[in-house]
Amino acid sequence: MATPSPTFGRRVTRTKRTWLLVGGLAAVGVLFIAVFPARTYLDQRHQRQEVLAEIKATDAKNKALEQRIATLHTDAEVERLAREQYNLVRPGEEAYAILPTRQPPPPPASKTTAKSSAGFLGRTWKSITSIF
């Protein structure tokens, strides 16, 4: 049997290294071609969903405002607002204003609680300074 020459073993390892390098470069190329654009696509899709949600919310607000506009164009709503906000009445009617009842004044604060809450030093200082 013939033994393989030492140059043959080096050639095999060089070939393996070359194929590993080519495979690594191919994997990096696939990442640049497939993964990064996919991430961008997913980000854009998320932004699109957010914008669609904003559009739906705005459409709902617009619809509510259009209904309010339609309601404000009716005579009954105009009369209701005139009576409620401006206290207007029809000719021949009398307007009465009912005032709230008078509240009794709050009881005066007792001075004993103020003295007791001041503490010993506070009461002493107050007694000294009140002489002058």
N, C-alpha and C positions, 0 to 999 in steps of 0.2 A: 504494500500500500504506500501510496505517496502522501507525504505530509504537506499540508497547505503552506504556501510560502507566507512570510510575514507581511508582504505587501498586499496579499489578497485580503487579510483580516483588516488592514487599515482601509482598504477600498470599501469593504462592507460597512464599516462604521461611518465613513464619509458619506456613503449613499444614504444610510439611515438618518444621519444628521441633515442631509440635504432635504430628504423627504419630510422630516420633522419641521424644518424651516419653511418649506413650501406649504405644508399643512397649517402651520401657525399663521402664515401670511394670508392663506385662504380664509381661515377663521376670522381674522381681523377684518378682511375684506367683506365677509358676510355680515359681520357686526355693523360695519359702516353702511352697507347697502340695505340691510333689513331691519336692524334693531333701532337705530337712531331715527329713521323716518317713521317707524311704527310708534315710537314715543311721541314724536311731534304730532302724528295723527291722533293719538289718544288725548293729548293735551288740547288740540283743536276741537275734538269732539266734546270734551268736558266744557270748554268755553262756550261752545254752541248750545249745549243744554242749559247753561246758566243764562245765556241771552234769551233763549226761548222761554224760560221761566219768567224773566223780566218782562218780556213781551206779553205773556199771558196775564201777569199782574197788572200791567198798564192797560191792557184791553178791558180787564174787569173794572178798573177804576174809571175808564172812559165810558163804559156802559152805565155804571152807576151815576156818573155825572150827566150823561144824556137823559137818563130817567128823571134826575132832579130838574134838569132844564125843562123837560116836558111837563113836569108837575108844576113848576113855577109859571108856566104859561096859562094855567087855568085860573079862572076868576075866583074860585073857592080858595085856592092856596094864597092868592094875592090878598084876599079879604082876611084870611086867617093870620097872615104875617102882619098886616096893617093893624089888626086888633091886638095881637100878642106883643109885637115889638114897639109899636108907635102909639098904642092906646087910642087908636082912632075908632070912631063909632059912626053908624049911619045917621043921616038926618032924622031927627025925632027921637033918637035914643039918648039916654043919659049915661054918662060914665061915672062910676064910683070907684074910689080907691080905698081899699081896706088896709089900714096901717097895722103893723104888728103891735102886739101888746107891749107895754113898757115893762122892761125887766127890772126887778129890784136891784139896788146897788149891792155889790158884794160886801160882805162883812169886813170891817177894818181888821187889819192884821194886828195880832196882839204883840205888845212890846216884850212880854216876858219870854216868848219863844226866841226873839232876836237876841236877848241878853244871854239866855242859857246856851244858845248855839255858838256864841262868840268865844266861849272858853274863859278860863280864869285870867289869862294874860290880857285878852281882849277887853274884858270887863274892867280890869284894873286900869289899863291904858285909857279907856273911855272915861272912867271916873276922874282920872288925873287931868286929862285934857279938857273936860267939860267945865272945870273950875275957872279956867282962864278964858 
